[in-house]
Amino acid sequence: MNEDMLLPIVTSLGWLILVGAAFASYRLKWSQIIRMALVWLAIFGGLYLMVEWFLTAQGSASALL
């Protein structure tokens, strides 16, 4: 492990703990938690795919010129 990566890993774990504690305060059922997690995965996955498609299309267009 690189020493430069230690701080981002520690801060990411801290943020995950904070988000988990805030999420646990809602006291949701497991089915609701899984459904919400899948919705968020779909949102971020869709955004990721749109950005990747845009960058690929932009790279293909610039290669043609």
KEKESE-138969 format. One line per field, with one value per atom (N, C-alpha, C): residue number from 1; atom name; x, y, z. Coordinates in steps of 0.05 Angstrom, whole numbers, plus 32768, in hexadecimal, padded with zeros to 4 digits. Each point is the difference from the previous one (the first is absolute). Layout:
resi (NUM_...)
name (CA_...)
x (X_...)
y (Y_...)
z (Z_...)
end
This chain:
resi (1_1_1_2_2_2_3_3_3_4_4_4_5_5_5_6_6_6_7_7_7_8_8_8_9_9_9_10_10_10_11_11_11_12_12_12_13_13_13_14_14_14_15_15_15_16_16_16_17_17_17_18_18_18_19_19_19_20_20_20_21_21_21_22_22_22_23_23_23_24_24_24_25_25_25_26_26_26_27_27_27_28_28_28_29_29_29_30_30_30_31_31_31_32_32_32_33_33_33_34_34_34_35_35_35_36_36_36_37_37_37_38_38_38_39_39_39_40_40_40_41_41_41_42_42_42_43_43_43_44_44_44_45_45_45_46_46_46_47_47_47_48_48_48_49_49_49_50_50_50_51_51_51_52_52_52_53_53_53_54_54_54_55_55_55_56_56_56_57_57_57_58_58_58_59_59_59_60_60_60_61_61_61_62_62_62_63_63_63_64_64_64_65_65_65)
name (N_CA_C_N_CA_C_N_CA_C_N_CA_C_N_CA_C_N_CA_C_N_CA_C_N_CA_C_N_CA_C_N_CA_C_N_CA_C_N_CA_C_N_CA_C_N_CA_C_N_CA_C_N_CA_C_N_CA_C_N_CA_C_N_CA_C_N_CA_C_N_CA_C_N_CA_C_N_CA_C_N_CA_C_N_CA_C_N_CA_C_N_CA_C_N_CA_C_N_CA_C_N_CA_C_N_CA_C_N_CA_C_N_CA_C_N_CA_C_N_CA_C_N_CA_C_N_CA_C_N_CA_C_N_CA_C_N_CA_C_N_CA_C_N_CA_C_N_CA_C_N_CA_C_N_CA_C_N_CA_C_N_CA_C_N_CA_C_N_CA_C_N_CA_C_N_CA_C_N_CA_C_N_CA_C_N_CA_C_N_CA_C_N_CA_C_N_CA_C_N_CA_C_N_CA_C_N_CA_C_N_CA_C_N_CA_C_N_CA_C_N_CA_C_N_CA_C)
x (8011_7FEF_8012_7FF8_800F_7FF8_8013_7FFA_7FEE_8000_7FEF_7FE3_7FFB_7FE4_7FF4_8010_7FF6_7FEA_8005_7FED_7FE5_8000_7FE6_7FF1_800E_7FF3_7FF3_800F_7FF6_7FE8_8002_7FE9_7FE8_8004_7FEA_7FF2_8010_7FF4_7FF0_800B_7FF2_7FE5_8000_7FE7_7FEC_800A_7FEE_7FF3_8010_7FF5_7FEB_8006_7FED_7FE6_8002_7FE8_7FF1_800E_7FF3_7FF1_800C_7FF3_7FE7_8002_7FE8_7FEA_8009_7FEC_7FF3_800F_7FF5_7FEC_8002_7FEE_7FE3_7FFD_7FE5_7FF2_800F_7FF5_7FEE_800B_7FF0_8002_7FEE_8000_8015_8009_8015_7FF7_7FE7_7FF7_8001_7FFA_8001_801D_8012_801C_800C_7FF9_800A_7FF5_7FE6_7FF4_800C_8005_800D_801C_800F_801B_8001_7FED_7FFF_7FF8_7FEF_7FF9_8018_800F_8018_8015_8003_8013_7FF7_7FE6_7FF7_8004_7FFC_8005_801D_8012_801C_800B_7FF6_8009_7FF7_7FE8_7FF6_8010_8006_8011_801C_800B_801A_8000_7FEC_7FFE_7FFC_7FF1_7FFC_801A_800F_8019_8014_8002_8012_7FF9_7FE6_7FF7_8007_7FFC_8006_801E_8011_801D_8009_7FF4_8007_7FF8_7FE8_7FF6_8012_8007_8012_801B_800B_801A_7FFE_7FEA_7FFD_7FFD_7FF2_7FFD_801A_8010_8019_8014_7FFE_8012_7FF9_7FE8_7FF8_800B_8004_8009_801D)
y (7FE8_8018_8019_8013_8019_8012_800F_8012_8017_8007_8015_7FF8_7FE6_7FF6_7FFC_8003_7FFA_8014_801A_8014_7FFE_7FFC_7FFD_7FE7_7FEA_7FE8_8005_800D_8005_8013_8015_8012_7FF4_7FEF_7FF2_7FED_7FF2_7FEF_8011_8017_8012_8009_8008_8008_7FEA_7FE7_7FE9_7FFB_8003_7FFC_8015_8019_8016_7FFB_7FF9_7FFA_7FE8_7FEC_7FE8_8007_8011_8007_8011_8012_8011_7FEE_7FED_7FEE_7FEE_7FF7_7FEE_800F_801A_800E_8000_7FF9_7FFF_7FE6_7FEC_7FE6_7FF3_7FFD_7FF5_7FE1_7FF3_7FE3_7FF9_7FE7_7FF7_8003_7FFA_8002_801D_8013_801C_8009_7FF6_8007_7FF5_7FE7_7FF4_800F_8006_800E_801C_800E_801B_7FFD_7FEC_7FFC_7FFA_7FF0_7FF9_8019_8010_8019_8012_8003_8011_7FF5_7FE5_7FF3_8005_7FFF_8005_801D_8012_801D_8005_7FF7_8005_7FF0_7FE8_7FF0_800C_800B_800D_8019_8010_8018_7FF8_7FEC_7FF7_7FF7_7FF1_7FF7_8017_8014_8017_8010_8004_800E_7FF1_7FE5_7FF0_8000_7FFE_8001_801B_8016_801A_8003_7FF7_8001_7FEF_7FE8_7FEF_800C_800B_800D_8018_800F_8018_7FF7_7FEA_7FF6_7FF6_7FF2_7FF6_8017_8014_8017_800E_8003_800F_7FEF_7FE5_7FEF_8002_8006_8002_8019_8015_8019_8000)
z (8000_8000_8000_7FF0_7FFE_8017_800B_8016_7FF8_7FE6_7FF6_7FFF_8000_7FFF_801B_8016_801A_8009_7FFC_8008_7FF1_7FE5_7FF3_8009_8006_800A_801B_8012_801B_7FFF_7FF0_7FFF_7FF2_7FEC_7FF4_8014_8010_8015_8014_8007_8012_7FF5_7FE6_7FF3_7FFF_7FFA_7FFF_801B_8015_801B_8006_7FF9_8005_7FF0_7FE7_7FF0_800B_8008_800C_8019_8011_8019_7FFA_7FED_7FF9_7FF4_7FEF_7FF3_8015_8014_8014_8012_8002_8011_7FF5_7FE7_7FF4_8008_8009_8009_7FEA_7FE8_7FEA_8001_7FF2_7FFD_7FEB_8001_7FED_7FE3_7FFB_7FE4_7FF6_8011_7FF8_7FFC_8011_7FFD_7FE6_7FFA_7FE7_7FE8_8001_7FE9_7FFC_8016_7FFE_7FF5_800A_7FF6_7FE2_7FF7_7FE4_7FEF_800A_7FF2_7FFD_8016_7FFF_7FEE_8000_7FED_7FE3_7FFB_7FE5_7FF8_8012_7FF9_7FFA_8012_7FFC_7FE8_7FFD_7FE9_7FE6_7FFF_7FE8_7FFA_8014_7FFC_7FF6_800C_7FF8_7FE2_7FF9_7FE4_7FED_8007_7FEF_7FFC_8016_7FFE_7FEF_8005_7FF0_7FE3_7FFA_7FE4_7FF3_800F_7FF6_7FFA_8013_7FFC_7FE9_7FFD_7FE9_7FE6_7FFF_7FE8_7FF9_8014_7FFB_7FF6_800B_7FF7_7FE4_7FF9_7FE5_7FEC_8008_7FEE_7FFB_8015_7FFD_7FF0_8001_7FF1_7FE2_7FF9_7FE4_7FF3_8010_7FF5_7FFC)
end
